[in-house]
């Protein structure tokens, strides 16, 4: 467990100095998501010393955390009270910070059931590209009038400002979790995944890879037992398969080539042949593949797809909305200036 440390003054002063001298900065946490949100513009601004739990209210299901705090430490504190961060952000290379999780907006296998990182964010404290320290949102669930800027920062990759701290909503852990697996051809697996999300049940994650369908069942004993009938031929296996998928330590992610992810609308089926090596999660909504000769996933014109390594992807054309937001938060483009949303 790291010792709590408020390093906000140094961070605010560093951005203020950059503004005064028109120097660019790259925001850096533990660099576990550098492939996804890499910035090499200017000097590195480290957040690793800005750590610790600011406030935790188990009865209110809320926690306030400094941005440099490791995800695993937050998870351990919540687990001690039978609670969890339901969006389950990845911990690539065994690490990752809360600030990085919010800035990248990546969620775990349970996203269709538990929601994404944006759903968990209640409020943030940040420093914009003018050196101004700002607060948005709050610490509890309530209706807020006006723009929800705190959630706007989710997935912003640091281009609007440096996140200092985050207020998050947490959830109780399920009474039990059980994972079932069975061999199944893709057509039947896709129908089973669609059925699992179409009606209320204890299913909280799905994964299809190498001809096997995995289902995670979470809840009380009665609901998990009832949901087991969705996969009557399924065998129980270890629950750590979901951590492996989340953190990209699953054997699938050891392949060579450029990792790509694609998204499908609900009820839309990926066209896969039996020999294609892919991993499908989120009840069929997210598909991982590799750009190599042996894997050519058929994508139609309306399917979103991009390399996971953004450093090799073609820079996207920023929308007029992103351009306006960048002008408002960082008019001199001093923070993560080479990152494109």
N, C-alpha and C positions, 0 to 999 in steps of 0.2 A: 504494500500500500504506500503510495507516494504521500509526502507531507504536503498539506494544503499550502498554497502560496499565491498571493494576489500580485500578479505582475502587470496589472493593467496600466499603471503609471508609465512604465517603460515602453509598453506597446503604444500608448497614446502619444507619448513624447516622440517616439520613433517616426510615427506617421506625420506628426506635426513638423518634425525636422525635414522629412521628405517633401512635404508641401512647400515649406519655405525655400527649399533648394531645388525643387522640381526634379526630384530623384524618384525613380521607380522602385517598387518593392514587390517581392514575391512572398506570399504568405505560406508558411511551412509548419506542419504539425509533426507527425511521425513519418511522413512521406510514404505511407503504406498504399496510398491511392495515387501515386505520382503518375502512373500510366493514364489514369482516367482524368486527372485534373492537374497536369503538369504546367508550371510556369517557370520560365527561366529569365524573366525580365527583371533586371535590377537586383539589389541586394536581398538576401533571404531575411525574412522577419519571422523568427521562431516563436511559437506559442507554447512550447513544451513546459516552460516554467510557470505558466498561468494555469494552475491546477487546483482541484479540490471541490468538495460539495459545499455550496453556499447555504442551502436550506433543503431539508427533506421532511416532508409531512406525509407519512404513510397513510394516515387516516383520510387525507385529502387526495391521495393518489397523485402527488406532484413532487417534483424534485428540481432544484436549481443547481446548475453545474457550470464551472468555468470551462472554457473552450478546450484547453489543453489536457483535460482530464481523460485518461484512457477509458475506452468503452468497457473493457473488462472489469475495471474497478467499480464503475457505476452498476454493472450487471451483478457483481458480487454483493454490493450493498443492498440492492433491491431484492436479491434472492434470499438474503437473511431475514427479510420480512415477507417472504412468499409473494413477491411482486416481480414484475419484469417490464422491460422496455419492449412493447409488443412489436414495433416495426423492425426490431432485430437487425440493426445495421451490420454490414460485413466487418470482419476483423482480419483483413488481409495480412499475411505474414504474422499472424497472432497479435497484431496491434491495431492502432487506430484511435483517434480522439473523438470526443463528442463534437467539437467544432468541425472537424473534417467530415463526420457523419452527416451533420446538418448541411454543410456547404456542398457536399456531393449528392445528398438526397437518395442514396442507394438503400434499398430495403431487402430484407431476408425472404425466405420461401413462403412465409405466411402472409405476405402483403394483401392478397385478395380478401382475406378473412379478417385480419387485424388492422389493416390500414398501413399507410406509408409514413415516412418520417414527418412529412408536412402535417399529418393528422395528429402527431404527438406534440408538436411545438405550440406552446402557449404564449411565449414571449421571448425576446432576445435583448441583449445589450450589445452594441456594436460601435465601431469607429469608422466613419465614412472617409472618402478620399479627400476631404477638406480638413481632416483632423478633429472633427466634431464627435463627441461621445453622445450616443443616442440610445434611447430605450423605447421599445415598442411592445405592445401586448401586455400581458399580466402574468400572474402566478397561479391563477385558478381558471376553471372553465366558466365562461360567462359570455353573454352577448356583448360585442364591441362594435360601436358605430364607426364608420369610416373605413379606410384601407387597412388591411391586415398585413402590414409590412413585415412582421416577424416571419410569417410563412413565405413571404416573397423571397426571403434569403435562402430557403431550402432549395438546393440544387443550383445556387447562383455561382458556385465555384470561386467565391471570393472576389468577384469583379465589382460588387457593390460596396464592399467594405470588409473589415476584419470583425469577426464575431468574437466578443469577449466572454459572454455567458449565455446560457440557454435555459429557459424554464420548460420542463417537459411533463407531459401527462404519462403516467404509468398505469399498468393493469395488474390485477391479481394473477398469479400463476395458476394454471389449471390443476385440478386435483391429481390427475394422472395423464400421462401421454403414452401412446402406443403407436408403433410404426409397423405397417403391414407391407409385404412385397410379394409380387407374383409375376411370372413371365406372361407377357401378353403382346399381341401384335398391335401396331400403332392405331389402327381404326377402332378397335375395341377399347384401347386405353384412352383415346380421346373422348369417346362417348362416356366412359366411366368418370373422367375428370369433369366433363361438363355436367354430368348428373350430380357430382359431389358438390358443385357450387350453385346448382340451380335451386336447391331447397335446403332449409336449415338442417344441419347435422353436426356431428362432432369433428368432421374433417377440417383440418386447419393448414394443410400443405399437401401438395402433390408434386411428384417428380417422375418423369419418364426418361430412361436412359438405357441403351444397350438391350432393348427388348424387355425391360422390366419396369413395372409400374409400382411406385411407392406412394403410400398414403400415410399421413400423420393424423392420428385421432387424439383430440384433447378435450378434456372436460371432466365431469364426474363419472363414476364407474358405470352408471346406468346408460348414460348417453354414449359413452365409448363402446360399450357392449352392443348397443343397438346399431351404431354406425359400422361395426365390423361386418355387418351383413352386406355392405356395399362391395366388399371384396371377399366373398365367401371362400375362395381358394387361397387367400393370402396367408403367408407365413409371417410370424412376428420376427422382427429384426431389430438391431440396435438403433436407438434414436439419434446417434451422433451423425447419421447420414445427412441430416439437415444442417448441421454445423459445417460439414464438408462441402455441401452445395453452397451455403452462404459465403464461406470464406475461400472458395475456389481451391480447396485442398482435395476435393473429390478426384478420383483417377481420371475422369473425363478431362479435367483442366490441365493434365500433363501432356497433352498433345502439342505437336509442333504446328506452327502456322499462326495466322492472325485471328485472334479470338473476336467473334462478332456476335452481337445480340440483336434479335428481331422481336417485334411486338405484333400481336394479333388481336383484333377486336374480339369481344366476347361472342362466342358462337362461330368464330371463324377458324377453320382448320388448316394447319400447315400441311402441305403436300409432301410427304416423306416416303422414300423407298425403304425397303427392308435393310439395305446395307449402309444407309446413311448414319454417321456417328454424330448424334446431336443429344442435347439435354434440354428437356422441355419442363418448365415449371409454371407456377401461377395458374394452374388449371388450364394450361394450354396457351396462356397469353404471352409468355416470354420464352424464347427459344435461343439457346446458345449453340454456336457452330464454329467451325474453323474454315477459313478461306484457303482451301487446298484442293488438289485435283480430285481427291476421293470424296469430298463433301461439297455438293452443290445444292444447297437448299433452294427449292423453287419458291421465289417470292413474287407476288403480283405487284402491280404498280402502286397499290394503295397500302402496302405493308411497310411500316417503318423499320429501318435496319441501319446499324452503324457499327464500325469497329469499336471494341471496348477500349482499345488503346487510342486515345484521342490525339496523341502526338503524331500518329500516322494517318489519321483521318483528314479528309479535305476540310479546311476550316469552313464552318457553316456561315451562311449569310445572315447576319444579325437582323432580326425584325426591327421595325421602327419603334416598337415598344421597348425592346432591350436597349436600343440606342438612347431613347429618352431617359430611361432609368439610369443608365451609366452616366449620362450628362448630369442628372440630378444628384447622384450619390458620389460620383468620382469624375468631375468635369475635366480634370487634367489627365485622366487615365494613368494614375500612378500605381494602382494596385492590380496585380495579375493582368497586366495590360495585354499580354499575348494570348490570353485565354478567350475563347469564343463560346458563347452559349448557343 
